[in-house]
């Protein structure tokens, strides 16, 4: 899956949890999930779980804690998907 595809899919995942839909429409990799999109911090767990299901990856607690922006989420997911795409 390409970077842009992961980004676009993240926007879909975020949609039900975002309070500021206008900010989501203008979202970039630097868009902060809590500060810019007004995602309730408690809903971050739901976003992580949904992302794991959609991308078929497992995101550990340290990785989840590192996700503050959409770009962070894409980076973690792409990193998880890379080993599956390039098995040794």
Secondary structure, 3 states (H helix, E strand, C coil): CCHHHHHHHHHHHHHCCCCCHHHHHCCCCCCECCCCCCCCHHHHHHHHHHHHHHHCCCCCHHHHHCCCEHHHHHHHHHHHHHHHHCCC
